[in-house]
C-alpha cells in the first residue's frame, strides 16, 4: 500500500503542476485577446467620432444649398416670383 501511495502522490503533484501551467497559459492568451479587442474598440470609437463629425458637416445649410444648386440645378427665386399666401 505504501509503495503505491508515493507514485500516486507524485503523479498528482505533476498533474497539478501541469494544470497550473496550462491555466496560466490560457490566462495569458485571453489577456492578449482582451488587449486586442480593446484596441479595436478604441479604433472604432475614434472612427465613430470622425463619422459623426463628417455627418454634422454634411448637414450644414451651406452644404445642402450647394448640393441643391449643383445636382438639382436649383436657384433662389427672384423677388417677383415669390408669392406670399395668407391663411
N, C-alpha and C positions, 0 to 999 in steps of 0.2 A: 504494500500500500504506500509506504513512504517513498519507495523507488519510483512510483508512478506520479506522486504529487509534485516532485521537483520539475519534471518535464512539462507537466500541465501548467504549472505556475509560470515557467519560463515562456511557454507558448502564449500564455495570456498576457504577459508583460510585453512580448514582441508585438503581438496583435494590437495591444493598446497603443504602443508607440507608433505603429504604422497608421492606426486610425487617427491619432492626433496629428501626424504629419499630413495625412490626406485632408483632414478638416482644415488645417492651416492653409494648405494649397488652394482648396476650394474658396476659402475666405479671401485670399489674395486675388484669385481670379474674379470673384464677384465684385471686389472693391475696384479693380481696374475697369470692369464693365460699368460700374456705377459712375466712375470718373468720366468715362467716355460719354455716357448718356447725359451727364450734367453739362459737359462741353457742348453737346448737340443742342440741349435745351437753351443754353446761353446764346448760341449762334442763332437759333430760331427766334429767341426774344429780340435780338438785335435786328434780324430781318423783319420781324413783325413791326417793330418801331419804324423802320425805314419805309415799309409799305403803308403804314398809317400816315406818315409824313407825305409820302408821294400822293396818296389819295386826297389828303387835305389840299394839296397844291392843285390837283386836277379839278377840284370843285369850287375854286375861286371864281368870282364873277367874270374876271378878265379872261380866264381860260375858256369858260363856257361861251362867252361872247365871241372870242376869237375863233373857236371851233364852229360856231354858227355862221360866222362870216365866210370862213374858208370852205367848209364842207357843204353847207346848205345854201350858200350864196345869199344869205340874209343881210339886211341892212336896216338902219333906223329909218322910219318913215319921215317924210317931210312934214312940217307943221300943218300944211294944207291937207294932208292925208289923214290926220288924226281927227277922229270924231269922238266927242265925249257924250255919253248917254247918261241921262239922269233917271233914276227909278220912278 
